[in-house]
Amino acid sequence: MIIFLYLLRGLLLRLSIALPAVTAVYAAFDLGDRGRRLAQDLGWAPVLEATLLHLPLVAVQVLPAALMLAIALWLGALRQRGEREALATHGAAPITLGLPLLAVGVGCATAALLVGELLVPACEAAAERRTGVVPSALTGTDREATWLKEARWLLKRRGSHVLALELTDTFAVRQRVEGRASRDPGALEGVRIVRFAPPAVERRKRLHLAPLAATAALWRAPRPEAQPFFELQRRLASRSSSGHGLPVETMLLHIKLAYPLINVLIAVFGLALALCR
């Protein structure tokens, strides 16, 4: 037990250094990429607050890399001080090194799951209130000026302005519809319709566009990265049942489990390195 606690303390000490360091580097690059643009409109105070609120999500994402770095430093220190050879000389079983590694790997996986489910959604929602909607890094579905396809329609928004293009079977544009999104999902106000076959222009005060109702909920929903696992799972199930599933969001659902579980695999990989001569 004394050897286990000694080895565990050494590994946790290096992890406590590696995780903040890797998180800070990642956050610094992210802040430099987006921070200057946001600061021009909002000032630096809300941007820095939002960056701090993003740290739980960043920590979950970089934890496997930090754990790998911590294991490498820990094994290097054991070799440098001759402690690994001393353990082998005194007949210590491989499990002596394996238990601390597996304990930390399982602990990191559990902590990442809990932080991702309980802390990340609240922090991301608070960050969005300070800086506005942040585009989804993987799906881009809530990014303004991103095209979305629903049935025969392509839809794009910029603020409250919505542009919809109806396509033919040969992907030619049949008509172009522009208007302002209404509080009523699927409704456009101040509509201008341009039909290309035959050419015609029509104006209406209000128009209900069915594909817009499907995308309105998607545009208003939190980013997939910021949603708890089961909430995102229910959302994807609802969209799949209506024929609007997004494969990239399904991939992200699996990533929410993969990030924590990678920590266990890294711990097993570290054990294999520890046993190498």
Salt bridges, closest charged atoms under 4 A:
ASP30 OD2 - ARG34 NH2 2.90
GLU49 OE1 - ARG130 NE 2.78
GLU83 OE2 - ARG81 NE 3.10
GLU85 OE2 - ARG84 NH2 3.96
GLU124 OE2 - HIS54 ND1 2.85
GLU124 OE1 - ARG223 NH2 2.01
GLU128 OE2 - ARG223 NE 3.35
GLU144 OE2 - ARG157 NH1 3.73
GLU150 OE2 - ARG239 NH2 3.90
GLU150 OE1 - HIS244 NE2 2.77
GLU166 OE2 - ARG152 NH2 2.82
GLU166 OE2 - ARG174 NH1 3.55
GLU178 OE1 - HIS161 NE2 3.06
GLU178 OE2 - ARG176 NE 3.07
ASP184 OD2 - ARG206 NH2 3.50
ASP184 OD2 - HIS208 ND1 3.82
GLU189 OE2 - ARG206 NH1 3.11
GLU202 OE1 - ARG195 NH1 2.67
GLU202 OE2 - ARG204 NE 2.72
GLU249 OE2 - ARG235 NH2 3.37
